[in-house]
Amino acid sequence: MMLFFLFRLGDDRYALEALRIAEILPLVAVKRIPRAPAGVAGVIDYHGAPVPLIDLSQLALGRPALRRLGTRIILVNYPDQDGVTHLLGLLAEWATETMRRDPADFVASGVGNDAAPYLGPVAADATGLIQWIELEKLLPPSVRDQLFKQPAAA
């Protein structure tokens, strides 16, 4: 059994592996970044360090996440192309539940989506389908490289 953290994008439910989560934060002030790539909401301050913030609703649905009581920032350990992990904030609506499921319960949805390769397999429960977000596929390489680019040595 594995622990998953659940959230919504519109009316649909999604899951992240809880082991990938560093912390769940309430909404905090976001520094917007002009002309940032699609889905990049800006940067947040986390204990004095800047952390990029991805708005999952903007990324997946083309509209910003609604500012609700259940809207949270999920800090995840995100791997770069070299396998080095970085903190990445994910802005998600209705991010208030967990569930335990066997990963084998998730099966291919039968619908491929090249524009959203992070949409993984699905599992059913009494209220419908839950789709697993494959974190390592969330950002296209060009966006990932912009967010986690290492400064050149002087």
ROZAVO-431244 format. One line per 4 residues: number of its first residue (from 1); for each residue z, y, x of N, C-alpha, C, O. Coordinates in Angstrom, 2 decimals, always signed. Atoms other than C-alpha are relative to their C-alpha. Layout:
% residues N
NUM	Z/Y/X/Z/Y/X/Z/Y/X/Z/Y/X; ...
//
This chain:
% residues 154
1	+0.00/-1.19/+0.85/+0.00/+0.00/+0.00/+0.00/+1.25/+0.89/+0.59/+1.27/+1.97; +0.09/-1.26/-0.73/-0.76/+3.52/+1.13/+0.38/+1.13/-0.94/+0.10/+1.09/-2.14; -0.37/-1.16/+0.79/+0.63/+6.83/-0.05/-1.14/+1.02/+0.05/-1.67/+1.33/+1.12; +1.04/-1.02/+0.13/-1.93/+9.38/-1.30/+0.59/+1.23/-0.67/+1.49/+1.13/-1.50
5	-0.36/-1.27/+0.64/-1.49/+13.03/-2.23/-1.17/+0.38/-0.90/-2.32/+0.37/-0.47; +1.04/-0.28/+0.99/-3.41/+14.03/-5.38/-0.14/+1.49/-0.25/+0.83/+2.25/-0.16; +0.29/-1.38/+0.41/-5.05/+17.32/-6.37/-1.22/-0.04/-0.89/-1.84/-1.09/-1.07; +1.15/-0.09/+0.89/-7.78/+18.52/-8.71/-1.03/+0.99/+0.53/-0.70/+1.99/+1.17
9	+1.11/-0.93/-0.15/-11.16/+20.13/-8.32/-0.62/+0.06/-1.38/-1.28/-0.89/-1.81; +0.40/-0.07/+1.40/-11.98/+21.37/-11.80/+0.83/-0.99/-0.80/+2.05/-0.99/-0.71; -0.70/+0.99/+0.82/-11.12/+18.53/-14.19/+0.17/-1.35/+0.70/+0.78/-2.26/+0.14; +0.01/+1.29/-0.68/-11.49/+15.76/-11.61/+1.13/-0.11/+1.02/+1.54/+0.89/+1.63
13	-1.10/+0.26/-0.93/-8.77/+14.17/-9.48/-0.52/-0.59/+1.31/-1.47/-1.37/+1.35; +0.37/+0.42/-1.35/-8.99/+13.57/-5.75/+1.26/-0.38/+0.76/+2.36/+0.01/+0.39; -1.13/+0.49/-0.78/-6.78/+11.92/-3.14/-0.25/+0.20/+1.49/-1.38/+0.07/+1.97; -0.01/-0.06/-1.46/-5.95/+12.51/+0.52/+1.06/-0.98/+0.50/+2.10/-1.14/-0.14
17	-1.01/+0.87/-0.61/-4.14/+10.03/+2.75/+1.20/+0.86/+0.40/+1.04/+1.84/+1.14; -1.20/-0.78/-0.30/-0.57/+11.32/+2.99/+0.30/+0.01/+1.50/+0.86/+0.99/+2.00; -0.25/+0.04/-1.44/-0.38/+10.24/+6.65/-0.74/+1.09/+0.77/-0.35/+1.45/+1.88; +0.80/-1.05/-0.66/-2.99/+12.91/+7.49/+0.59/+1.39/-0.24/+0.14/+2.37/+0.36
21	-0.56/-1.29/+0.40/-0.84/+15.68/+5.96/+1.19/+0.35/+0.89/+2.10/-0.45/+1.08; -1.11/-0.49/-0.83/+1.42/+17.75/+8.21/+1.06/+0.66/-0.88/+2.26/+0.49/-0.64; -0.94/-0.72/+0.87/+2.98/+19.89/+5.46/-0.74/+0.52/-1.23/-1.95/+0.75/-1.18; +0.53/-0.62/+1.22/+2.45/+21.20/+1.92/+0.67/+1.36/-0.12/+1.89/+1.46/-0.10
25	-0.53/-1.36/+0.07/+2.84/+24.97/+1.59/-0.33/+0.63/-1.35/-1.35/+0.29/-1.96; +0.39/-0.80/+1.15/+2.97/+27.32/-1.37/-1.10/+0.97/+0.43/-1.42/+1.07/+1.61; +1.01/-1.01/-0.35/+0.29/+29.99/-1.54/+0.65/+1.06/+0.88/+1.74/+1.55/+0.58; -0.46/-1.06/-0.90/+0.73/+32.46/+1.30/-1.14/+0.99/+0.16/-2.25/+0.77/-0.32
29	+1.03/-1.01/-0.25/-1.16/+35.55/+2.40/-1.13/-0.60/+0.84/-0.88/-1.31/+1.82; +1.18/+0.51/-0.69/-4.68/+34.75/+3.54/-0.75/+1.18/+0.61/-1.04/+2.16/-0.09; +0.83/-0.99/-0.67/-6.57/+36.84/+6.09/-1.44/-0.43/-0.21/-1.87/-1.45/+0.33; +1.41/+0.30/+0.25/-10.14/+36.87/+4.85/-0.82/+0.25/+1.26/-0.51/+1.15/+2.05
33	+0.89/-0.15/-1.15/-12.89/+36.48/+7.45/-1.39/+0.37/-0.55/-2.05/-0.47/-1.15; +1.32/-0.39/+0.50/-16.03/+38.49/+6.60/-1.10/-0.90/+0.55/-1.11/-1.26/+1.73; +1.18/+0.80/-0.34/-19.24/+36.43/+6.60/+0.34/-1.39/+0.54/-0.41/-1.97/+1.31; -0.40/+1.35/-0.40/-17.35/+33.18/+7.12/-0.91/-1.02/-0.69/-1.51/-0.71/-1.72
37	+0.81/+1.04/+0.64/-19.18/+29.92/+6.35/+0.51/-0.33/-1.40/+1.68/-0.09/-1.72; -0.36/+0.37/+1.37/-19.17/+28.68/+2.75/+1.23/-0.90/+0.01/+1.30/-1.86/+0.78; -1.21/+0.81/+0.13/-15.79/+27.27/+1.77/+1.14/+0.45/+0.89/+2.28/+0.06/+0.65; -1.06/-0.48/-0.88/-13.87/+29.00/+4.56/+0.64/+1.22/-0.67/+0.03/+2.28/-0.78
41	-0.70/-1.08/+0.72/-11.28/+31.13/+2.71/+0.56/+1.03/+0.96/+0.75/+2.19/+0.58; -0.57/-0.92/-0.98/-9.90/+32.69/+5.89/+0.94/-0.73/+0.92/+0.74/-1.89/+1.27; -0.98/+0.51/-0.94/-6.92/+32.17/+8.15/+1.39/+0.30/-0.54/+1.63/+1.36/-1.12; -1.40/-0.24/+0.36/-3.21/+31.76/+7.44/+0.84/-0.03/+1.27/+0.44/-0.58/+2.29
45	-0.95/+0.03/-1.10/-0.24/+32.30/+9.72/+0.96/-1.16/-0.24/+1.61/-1.23/-1.29; -0.92/+1.13/+0.10/+1.72/+29.10/+10.33/+0.90/+0.01/+1.23/+0.48/-0.39/+2.32; -0.97/-0.11/-1.09/+4.80/+29.69/+12.48/-0.58/+0.75/+1.19/-0.41/+0.35/+2.34; +0.54/-0.85/-1.05/+2.99/+32.39/+14.44/-1.36/-0.39/+0.54/-1.89/+0.30/+1.41
49	+1.32/+0.43/-0.46/-0.26/+30.48/+14.94/-1.01/+0.10/-1.14/-0.69/-0.25/-2.27; +1.03/-0.06/+1.05/-3.52/+31.11/+13.04/-0.53/-1.40/-0.31/-0.78/-2.20/+0.59; +0.54/+1.29/+0.45/-4.75/+28.14/+10.99/-1.14/+0.29/-0.98/-0.94/+1.01/-1.96; +1.12/-0.21/+0.94/-8.21/+28.10/+9.32/+0.34/-0.62/-1.35/+1.01/-1.64/-1.44
53	-0.25/+0.45/+1.37/-8.11/+27.68/+5.54/-1.32/-0.24/-0.71/-2.18/+0.64/-0.78; +1.19/+0.39/+0.77/-10.76/+25.84/+3.52/+0.38/-0.01/-1.47/+1.38/-0.64/-1.84; -0.21/+0.02/+1.45/-10.93/+26.49/-0.23/-0.82/-1.17/-0.54/-2.05/-1.09/-0.62; +0.71/+1.19/+0.46/-11.78/+23.05/-1.61/-0.80/+0.25/-1.27/-1.87/-0.33/-1.44
57	+0.76/-0.32/+1.22/-12.85/+24.48/-4.98/-1.28/+0.75/+0.34/-2.34/+0.48/-0.23; +1.19/-0.74/-0.43/-15.22/+26.91/-3.27/-1.00/-0.94/+0.66/-2.20/-0.86/+0.40; +0.85/+0.94/-0.72/-16.57/+24.16/-1.05/-0.72/-0.95/-0.96/-1.93/-1.17/-0.84; +0.56/+1.04/+0.87/-17.11/+21.61/-3.82/-0.63/+0.54/-1.28/-1.64/+0.02/-1.74
61	+0.44/-0.47/+1.31/-17.58/+23.66/-6.99/-0.71/+1.35/+0.02/-1.30/+1.76/-0.98; +0.65/-1.30/-0.09/-18.88/+27.01/-5.75/+0.80/+1.12/-0.64/+0.26/+2.20/-0.89; -0.87/-1.06/+0.54/-15.92/+28.96/-7.18/+1.35/-0.09/+0.69/+1.78/-1.19/+1.06; -1.29/+0.03/-0.70/-12.60/+29.97/-5.61/+1.06/-0.75/-0.81/+0.99/-0.82/-2.03
65	-1.14/+0.66/+0.66/-9.43/+28.00/-6.37/+0.74/+1.03/-0.84/+0.91/+2.18/-0.44; -0.79/-0.87/+0.86/-7.46/+29.46/-9.23/+1.41/+0.10/+0.54/+1.99/-0.89/+0.99; -1.37/-0.24/-0.48/-4.13/+31.00/-8.24/+0.96/-0.42/-1.11/+1.24/+0.36/-2.02; -0.90/+0.55/+1.00/-1.78/+28.80/-10.26/+1.29/-0.45/+0.68/+1.36/-0.50/+1.91
69	-1.25/+0.50/-0.54/+1.76/+27.54/-9.85/-0.21/-1.28/+0.80/+0.47/-1.49/+1.80; +0.25/+1.26/-0.68/+0.38/+24.14/-8.80/-1.03/+0.07/+1.11/-1.37/-0.96/+1.69; +0.96/-0.15/-1.09/-2.11/+25.55/-6.29/+0.79/+0.07/+1.31/+1.72/+0.85/+1.45; -0.73/+0.12/-1.25/-0.99/+24.67/-2.78/-0.96/+0.03/+1.20/-2.17/-0.12/+1.06
73	+0.73/+0.14/-1.26/-2.08/+24.77/+0.83/+0.48/-1.30/+0.62/+1.67/-1.48/+0.89; -0.30/+1.29/-0.62/-2.24/+21.29/+2.29/-0.39/+0.11/+1.47/-1.57/+0.23/+1.79; +0.30/-0.03/-1.43/-1.94/+21.40/+6.07/-0.26/-1.43/+0.46/+0.58/-2.31/+0.34; +0.38/+1.35/-0.45/-3.77/+18.42/+7.52/-0.27/+0.01/+1.49/-0.56/+1.05/+2.09
77	+0.39/+0.21/-1.39/-4.32/+17.04/+10.99/-1.46/-0.40/-0.01/-1.81/-1.53/-0.36; +1.46/+0.17/+0.09/-8.08/+17.41/+11.27/-0.57/-0.31/+1.39/-0.32/+0.44/+2.33; +0.56/+0.35/-1.31/-9.97/+15.66/+14.11/-1.29/+0.76/+0.29/-2.16/+0.89/-0.58; +1.27/-0.62/-0.38/-12.65/+17.54/+16.02/-0.94/-1.08/+0.56/-0.61/-2.26/+0.53
81	+0.99/+0.96/-0.47/-15.73/+15.91/+17.57/+0.49/-0.82/+1.19/-0.05/-1.89/+1.47; -0.54/+0.72/-1.15/-13.68/+14.87/+20.62/+1.23/-0.83/-0.36/+1.84/-1.45/+0.51; -1.16/+0.75/+0.44/-10.94/+13.28/+18.53/+1.31/+0.75/+0.14/+2.38/+0.21/-0.17; -1.20/-0.84/-0.10/-8.49/+16.12/+19.22/+0.32/+0.51/-1.40/-0.57/+0.98/-2.11
85	-0.35/-0.47/+1.34/-6.55/+17.02/+16.09/+0.45/+1.45/+0.03/+1.09/+1.92/+0.98; -0.35/-1.40/+0.19/-6.12/+20.58/+14.86/+0.58/+0.14/-1.40/+0.24/-0.62/-2.30; -0.46/-0.29/+1.35/-4.19/+21.98/+11.93/-1.11/+0.70/-0.77/-1.77/+1.60/-0.26; +0.97/-0.60/+0.90/-6.47/+22.84/+9.03/+0.66/+0.10/-1.36/+1.25/-0.87/-1.84
89	-0.55/-0.19/+1.33/-5.35/+24.30/+5.72/-1.05/-0.27/-1.06/-2.20/+0.15/-0.93; +0.87/+0.28/+1.14/-6.87/+23.04/+2.47/+0.63/+0.61/-1.23/+1.74/+0.23/-1.61; -0.49/-0.63/+1.23/-6.43/+25.20/-0.62/-0.45/-0.88/-1.17/-1.64/-1.10/-1.37; +0.31/+0.95/+1.07/-6.21/+22.88/-3.64/+0.81/+0.31/-1.25/+1.98/+0.70/-1.17
93	-0.65/-0.22/+1.30/-5.38/+23.22/-7.34/+0.74/-1.26/-0.45/+0.36/-2.38/-0.10; -0.78/+1.09/+0.58/-2.80/+21.07/-9.14/+0.39/-1.03/+1.05/+0.32/-2.24/+0.82; -0.38/+0.86/-1.12/-1.63/+19.67/-5.81/+1.50/-0.27/-0.09/+2.30/+0.34/+0.63; -1.43/+0.20/+0.27/+1.68/+18.28/-7.06/+0.41/-1.46/-0.14/+1.58/-1.73/-0.42
97	-0.33/+1.40/+0.25/+1.51/+14.48/-7.26/-0.34/-0.88/+1.19/-1.17/-0.54/+2.03; +0.35/+1.04/-0.95/+1.49/+11.42/-5.08/-0.20/-1.30/-0.77/+0.21/-1.43/-1.92; +0.13/+1.35/+0.58/+0.53/+7.82/-5.76/-0.07/-1.00/+1.14/-0.49/-0.68/+2.25; +0.13/+1.11/-0.96/+0.76/+4.51/-3.95/-1.09/-0.92/-0.52/-1.06/-1.37/-1.66
101	+1.10/+0.90/+0.36/-2.40/+2.42/-3.95/-0.40/-0.80/+1.22/-0.23/-0.36/+2.35; +0.60/+0.80/-1.05/-3.92/-0.35/-1.94/-1.36/+0.63/+0.31/-2.15/+0.84/-0.62; +1.32/-0.57/-0.30/-6.90/+1.16/-0.07/-1.15/-0.86/-0.50/-2.24/-0.34/-0.76; +1.04/+0.89/+0.51/-8.88/-1.89/-1.22/-0.31/+0.25/-1.47/-1.33/-0.20/-1.97
105	+0.26/-0.35/+1.40/-8.56/-0.56/-4.80/-1.15/+1.01/-0.13/-1.76/+1.12/-1.19; +1.07/-0.99/+0.01/-11.06/+2.16/-3.86/-1.33/-0.69/+0.32/-1.44/-1.42/+1.30; +1.31/+0.61/-0.17/-14.69/+1.10/-4.22/-1.08/+1.09/-0.01/-0.86/+2.19/-0.50; +1.11/-0.96/-0.04/-18.03/+2.82/-3.64/-0.32/+0.49/-1.40/-0.33/-0.28/-2.36
109	+0.29/-0.59/+1.31/-18.91/+5.20/-6.47/-1.40/-0.35/-0.49/-1.67/-0.28/-1.69; +1.38/+0.29/+0.40/-22.57/+4.18/-6.44/-0.87/+1.24/-0.02/-2.06/+1.16/-0.33; +0.75/-1.26/-0.01/-23.59/+7.83/-6.13/+0.17/+0.64/+1.37/+1.27/+1.06/+1.73; -0.03/-0.67/-1.29/-24.47/+9.20/-2.70/-0.21/+1.49/-0.18/-0.87/+1.91/-1.13
113	+0.15/-1.44/+0.10/-24.27/+12.93/-2.08/-0.04/+0.58/+1.41/+0.99/+0.80/+2.03; +0.15/-0.53/-1.35/-25.68/+14.27/+1.18/+0.62/+1.38/+0.15/+1.03/+1.75/+1.26; -0.58/-1.34/-0.05/-24.39/+17.76/+0.30/+1.53/-0.05/+0.04/+2.16/+0.94/+0.39; -1.46/+0.15/+0.00/-20.82/+16.42/+0.00/+0.37/-1.37/+0.57/+0.87/-2.23/-0.16
117	-0.25/+1.32/-0.59/-20.44/+13.51/+2.46/+1.48/-0.39/+0.03/+1.81/-1.55/+0.27; -1.45/+0.25/+0.00/-16.64/+13.82/+2.25/+0.47/-0.71/-1.26/+1.61/-1.17/-1.32; -0.38/+0.69/+1.23/-16.64/+12.33/-1.26/-0.08/-1.49/+0.23/-1.17/-2.06/+0.32; -0.08/+1.41/-0.32/-15.49/+8.79/-0.62/+0.04/-0.89/-1.23/-0.43/-0.51/-2.30
121	-0.06/+0.97/+1.10/-14.81/+5.75/-2.79/+0.95/+0.45/-1.11/+1.70/+1.41/-0.95; -0.80/-0.34/+1.17/-13.12/+5.83/-6.19/+0.90/-1.16/-0.41/+0.61/-2.33/-0.13; -0.91/+1.00/+0.59/-10.23/+4.03/-7.87/+0.32/+0.47/-1.41/+0.35/+1.67/-1.68; -0.31/-0.34/+1.39/-9.35/+3.89/-11.56/+1.49/-0.20/-0.25/+2.13/-1.07/+0.34
125	-1.34/+0.22/+0.53/-5.99/+4.30/-13.24/-0.07/+0.28/-1.51/-1.16/+0.42/-2.06; -0.04/-0.15/+1.46/-4.88/+4.81/-16.85/-0.64/+1.29/-0.50/-1.05/+1.37/-1.66; +0.56/-1.28/+0.45/-6.17/+8.40/-16.94/-1.40/+0.29/+0.54/-1.94/+1.37/+0.29; +1.36/-0.21/-0.47/-9.52/+7.96/-15.20/-0.18/-0.33/+1.47/+0.60/-1.08/+2.05
129	+0.35/+0.28/-1.39/-11.09/+7.93/-11.75/+0.63/+1.02/+0.95/+0.83/+2.19/+0.61; -0.51/-0.83/-1.09/-9.64/+9.30/-8.52/-0.91/-0.25/+1.18/-1.19/-1.40/+1.53; +0.91/+0.16/-1.14/-11.95/+9.97/-5.58/+0.72/+0.36/+1.30/+1.40/+1.38/+1.39; -0.61/-0.15/-1.32/-10.79/+9.63/-1.97/-0.82/+1.01/+0.79/-2.04/+0.86/+0.91
133	+0.66/-0.97/-0.88/-11.61/+12.63/+0.23/+0.08/-0.52/+1.43/+1.17/-0.75/+1.95; +0.06/+0.47/-1.38/-12.73/+11.45/+3.67/+0.06/+1.22/+0.91/-0.95/+1.87/+1.17; -0.30/-1.24/-0.71/-11.18/+14.19/+5.76/-0.91/+0.25/+1.20/-1.34/+1.38/+1.42; +0.82/-0.20/-1.19/-13.21/+13.60/+8.92/-1.43/+0.42/-0.33/-2.15/+0.90/+0.55
137	+1.34/-0.40/+0.43/-16.40/+14.26/+6.90/+0.00/+1.31/-0.78/-1.04/+1.73/-1.30; -0.13/-1.19/+0.85/-15.10/+17.42/+5.18/-0.87/+1.16/+0.47/-1.53/+1.80/-0.34; +0.73/-1.16/-0.51/-16.70/+20.00/+7.45/-1.27/-0.43/+0.72/-1.25/-1.38/+1.50; +1.21/+0.27/-0.80/-20.28/+20.00/+8.72/+0.30/+0.35/+1.46/+1.12/+1.22/+1.73
141	-0.26/-0.27/-1.42/-20.38/+19.95/+12.54/-0.07/+1.47/+0.38/+0.74/+1.94/+1.18; +0.13/-1.42/-0.36/-21.53/+23.58/+12.71/+1.24/+0.80/-0.41/+1.68/+1.67/+0.34; -1.20/-0.70/+0.45/-18.52/+24.79/+10.69/+1.20/-0.46/+0.82/+2.00/+0.36/+1.27; -1.10/+0.55/-0.80/-16.10/+22.49/+12.50/+0.02/+0.64/+1.39/+1.07/+1.04/+1.88
145	+0.08/-0.57/-1.33/-17.34/+23.81/+15.84/+0.37/+1.48/+0.01/+0.98/+1.95/+0.97; -0.38/-1.42/+0.09/-16.94/+27.44/+14.71/+1.51/+0.15/-0.15/+2.11/+1.03/+0.47; -1.43/-0.13/+0.25/-13.38/+26.87/+13.51/+0.85/-0.42/+1.18/+1.91/+0.16/+1.42; -0.84/+0.55/-1.07/-12.15/+24.92/+16.51/-0.62/+0.16/+1.38/-0.31/-0.59/+2.30
149	+0.65/-0.27/-1.29/-14.29/+26.33/+19.31/+1.07/+0.41/+1.02/+1.90/+1.27/+0.75; -0.94/-0.34/-1.07/-12.33/+26.44/+22.53/-0.57/+1.19/+0.79/-1.75/+1.20/+1.12; +0.50/-1.12/-0.81/-12.57/+29.76/+24.42/-0.37/-0.48/+1.39/+0.29/-1.35/+1.96; +0.44/+0.36/-1.36/-14.42/+29.50/+27.70/+1.02/+0.52/+1.01/+1.61/+1.58/+0.83
153	-0.93/-0.42/-1.06/-12.29/+29.68/+30.82/-0.53/+1.24/+0.69/-1.73/+1.36/+0.92; +0.43/-1.28/-0.63/-12.36/+33.09/+32.45/-0.32/-0.19/+1.45/-0.69/+0.77/+2.13
//
